[in-house]
């Protein structure tokens, strides 16, 4: 079993029901509308509720940032790449591939943006990368409970699998000659982002069909991976939205 915590994270877990819920525990000393909404959902859906002192929630969640609510849930069930390809939400596939993101706050932010931008699913590696843990769920404001995530043993093999499925790979790399705005995203595509610090691994970079960069007008040479990913995901969403009008 896993523990997730935070108002948005627990509420979205209740709404999505993507995994089983053993019980929800709330701070018995907190009284406000946001927490009451979670209590009401639990009662309507027959989810076991426990009213605990704040100190007990802190002990169970192993953090003080639980916002007065936590849930004990089944372990995250990861999807497979084939199922992501079958979840096309629009005319073209829209995937996000992460080449070794290690910071849970970055992964959470990327999942939150992926959900908002209409991404079909996210691919992450099993090794040397963070999985969807409690911190990720909270950082994503619960979006991790809605976005399918595939966890794969080999990113390069997965990229080759996507290419065989006619998915074009758009890598974001500061050495890319094209600006991200110059790519035509009106195709089945996956946006490929590298890890914090060193970016895309060389073989991943070679596997990409396009390499693009974000023009930087200031003194700092690059953006945080979650911010950079948001910029490109929303450009893809913008282009597709414009076409459908």
C-alpha positions as CSV (number, residue, x, y, z in Angstrom):
1,X,0.0,0.0,0.0
2,X,1.0,3.6,-0.6
3,X,0.3,6.8,1.2
4,X,-0.7,10.0,-0.6
5,X,-1.4,13.3,1.1
6,X,-2.6,16.9,0.5
7,X,-6.0,18.3,-0.3
8,X,-5.9,18.2,-4.1
9,X,-4.0,14.9,-4.3
10,X,-6.5,13.1,-2.1
11,X,-9.6,14.7,-3.7
12,X,-8.4,13.7,-7.2
13,X,-7.6,10.2,-6.0
14,X,-11.2,9.9,-4.7
15,X,-12.6,11.3,-8.0
16,X,-10.3,9.2,-10.4
17,X,-10.6,5.9,-8.5
18,X,-7.6,4.8,-10.5
19,X,-6.5,2.7,-7.6
20,X,-8.1,1.1,-4.5
21,X,-8.5,3.2,-1.4
22,X,-8.2,1.5,2.1
23,X,-9.1,4.6,4.1
24,X,-8.8,8.4,4.3
25,X,-7.6,10.1,7.5
26,X,-8.3,13.7,8.3
27,X,-7.2,16.1,10.9
28,X,-9.9,16.0,13.6
29,X,-9.0,19.5,14.7
30,X,-9.3,21.2,11.2
31,X,-12.7,22.6,10.2
32,X,-12.9,24.2,6.7
33,X,-14.8,23.9,3.4
34,X,-12.0,22.2,1.5
35,X,-11.6,19.4,4.0
36,X,-15.3,19.1,4.4
37,X,-15.6,18.5,0.6
38,X,-13.3,15.5,0.9
39,X,-15.2,14.2,3.9
40,X,-18.5,14.5,2.0
41,X,-17.0,12.6,-1.0
42,X,-15.9,9.8,1.3
43,X,-19.3,9.5,2.9
44,X,-21.1,9.6,-0.5
45,X,-18.8,6.9,-2.0
46,X,-18.6,4.7,1.1
47,X,-14.8,5.2,1.7
48,X,-13.7,4.6,5.3
49,X,-12.9,7.8,7.2
50,X,-10.7,8.2,10.2
51,X,-10.4,11.3,12.3
52,X,-6.9,11.6,13.7
53,X,-4.8,14.1,15.6
54,X,-2.5,16.1,13.3
55,X,0.5,14.5,14.9
56,X,-0.7,11.0,13.8
57,X,-1.1,12.3,10.2
58,X,2.4,13.7,10.2
59,X,3.7,10.3,11.4
60,X,1.9,8.3,8.8
61,X,2.6,10.7,5.9
62,X,6.2,11.3,7.1
63,X,5.8,15.0,6.4
64,X,4.1,18.0,7.9
65,X,2.9,19.3,4.6
66,X,-0.1,16.9,4.4
67,X,-2.6,19.8,4.8
68,X,-4.7,17.8,7.2
69,X,-5.5,14.8,5.0
70,X,-3.9,11.6,3.8
71,X,-5.1,8.4,2.2
72,X,-3.8,4.9,2.2
73,X,-4.1,3.5,-1.3
74,X,-3.1,0.6,-3.4
75,X,0.3,0.8,-5.2
76,X,0.4,2.8,-8.4
77,X,-0.4,0.6,-11.4
78,X,1.7,1.6,-14.4
79,X,0.4,1.3,-17.9
80,X,2.3,-0.2,-20.9
81,X,3.3,1.8,-24.0
82,X,0.9,0.0,-26.2
83,X,-2.0,1.1,-24.0
84,X,-0.8,4.7,-24.1
85,X,-0.9,4.6,-27.9
86,X,-4.5,3.3,-27.7
87,X,-5.6,6.2,-25.5
88,X,-5.5,8.9,-28.3
89,X,-7.6,11.8,-27.1
90,X,-7.5,13.7,-30.3
91,X,-6.7,13.2,-34.0
92,X,-3.0,12.6,-33.3
93,X,-1.1,10.8,-30.5
94,X,0.4,13.1,-27.9
95,X,3.0,11.5,-25.6
96,X,5.6,12.7,-23.2
97,X,8.8,10.7,-22.7
98,X,11.1,11.6,-19.7
99,X,14.7,10.5,-20.0
100,X,15.6,10.2,-16.3
101,X,13.8,13.0,-14.3
102,X,14.9,12.5,-10.7
103,X,13.2,15.3,-8.8
104,X,9.7,14.4,-7.6
105,X,8.6,18.0,-7.8
106,X,9.6,18.2,-11.4
107,X,7.8,15.0,-12.3
108,X,4.7,16.2,-10.4
109,X,4.7,19.5,-12.3
110,X,5.2,17.8,-15.6
111,X,2.3,15.4,-14.9
112,X,0.1,18.3,-13.9
113,X,0.9,20.1,-17.2
114,X,0.5,16.9,-19.2
115,X,-3.0,16.5,-17.9
116,X,-3.9,20.1,-18.6
117,X,-2.4,20.1,-22.1
118,X,-4.1,16.9,-23.2
119,X,-1.2,14.5,-23.2
120,X,-2.3,10.9,-23.8
121,X,0.3,9.4,-21.5
122,X,3.8,9.8,-20.0
123,X,6.7,7.4,-20.3
124,X,9.4,7.2,-17.5
125,X,12.3,4.8,-17.0
126,X,12.5,2.3,-14.1
127,X,16.0,3.1,-13.1
128,X,17.8,6.3,-12.2
129,X,14.5,8.2,-12.2
130,X,11.7,9.0,-9.7
131,X,8.5,7.0,-9.8
132,X,5.0,8.2,-9.0
133,X,5.4,8.5,-5.2
134,X,3.5,10.5,-2.6
135,X,5.5,13.7,-3.2
136,X,4.9,13.4,-7.0
137,X,1.1,13.0,-6.4
138,X,1.0,16.1,-4.2
139,X,3.2,18.2,-6.6
140,X,0.9,17.2,-9.5
141,X,-2.1,18.4,-7.5
142,X,-3.6,14.9,-8.1
143,X,-3.1,15.0,-11.9
144,X,-1.0,11.9,-11.5
145,X,-4.2,10.0,-10.7
146,X,-5.6,10.9,-14.1
147,X,-2.6,10.7,-16.5
148,X,-1.6,7.2,-17.6
149,X,2.1,6.6,-16.8
150,X,4.2,3.8,-18.4
151,X,7.4,2.7,-16.6
152,X,9.9,1.0,-18.9
153,X,13.2,-0.8,-18.5
154,X,14.8,0.8,-21.5
155,X,14.0,4.3,-22.9
156,X,15.9,3.8,-26.2
157,X,14.0,0.5,-26.9
158,X,10.8,2.3,-26.1
159,X,11.7,5.1,-28.5
160,X,12.3,2.6,-31.3
161,X,8.9,1.0,-30.5
162,X,7.2,4.4,-30.8
163,X,8.9,5.0,-34.2
164,X,7.7,1.6,-35.4
165,X,4.2,2.8,-34.5
166,X,4.7,5.9,-36.7
167,X,5.2,8.3,-33.7
168,X,7.6,11.1,-34.4
169,X,10.0,12.0,-31.6
170,X,10.6,15.6,-30.8
171,X,13.6,16.0,-28.4
172,X,14.1,19.2,-26.5
173,X,17.8,20.0,-26.4
174,X,19.6,23.3,-25.9
175,X,21.8,22.4,-28.9
176,X,18.8,22.0,-31.2
177,X,18.9,24.1,-34.3
178,X,15.2,24.7,-34.6
179,X,13.1,26.7,-32.2
180,X,10.3,24.6,-30.6
181,X,7.8,26.9,-32.4
182,X,9.1,25.8,-35.8
183,X,8.0,22.2,-35.3
184,X,4.7,21.1,-36.9
185,X,3.1,19.1,-34.1
186,X,0.1,18.1,-36.2
187,X,1.3,14.5,-36.3
188,X,1.5,11.6,-34.0
189,X,4.4,12.7,-31.7
190,X,6.1,12.3,-28.4
191,X,8.0,15.1,-26.7
192,X,11.2,13.8,-25.2
193,X,12.7,15.7,-22.3
194,X,16.1,15.0,-20.6
195,X,17.0,14.9,-16.9
196,X,17.9,17.8,-14.7
197,X,21.4,19.0,-15.3
198,X,22.6,17.0,-18.2
199,X,19.6,16.9,-20.5
200,X,19.1,14.1,-23.0
201,X,21.4,11.1,-23.0
202,X,23.4,10.9,-26.3
203,X,21.7,7.8,-27.6
204,X,18.3,9.2,-26.8
205,X,19.3,12.4,-28.6
206,X,20.3,10.4,-31.7
207,X,16.9,8.5,-31.6
208,X,14.9,11.7,-31.9
209,X,13.6,12.7,-35.3
210,X,13.7,16.4,-34.4
211,X,15.8,18.4,-31.9
212,X,14.4,21.7,-30.9
213,X,15.4,24.4,-28.3
214,X,13.7,27.2,-26.5
215,X,15.3,30.6,-27.3
216,X,16.8,32.1,-24.2
217,X,16.9,35.9,-24.1
218,X,18.5,36.4,-20.6
219,X,21.7,35.4,-19.0
220,X,20.7,31.9,-17.8
221,X,21.2,29.3,-20.5
222,X,18.3,27.0,-19.8
223,X,14.9,26.5,-18.0
224,X,14.0,24.0,-15.4
225,X,12.8,20.8,-17.1
226,X,9.2,21.1,-15.8
227,X,9.0,24.7,-17.1
228,X,10.6,23.8,-20.5
229,X,8.3,20.9,-20.8
230,X,5.3,23.1,-20.2
231,X,6.3,25.5,-22.9
232,X,6.6,22.8,-25.5
233,X,3.5,20.9,-24.5
234,X,1.4,24.0,-24.7
235,X,2.8,24.9,-28.1
236,X,1.8,21.4,-29.3
237,X,-1.7,21.9,-27.8
238,X,-2.0,25.4,-29.3
239,X,-1.2,24.3,-32.8
240,X,-3.7,21.4,-32.6
241,X,-6.4,23.6,-31.1
242,X,-5.9,26.3,-33.8
243,X,-6.3,23.7,-36.5
244,X,-9.6,22.4,-35.2
245,X,-11.2,25.9,-35.2
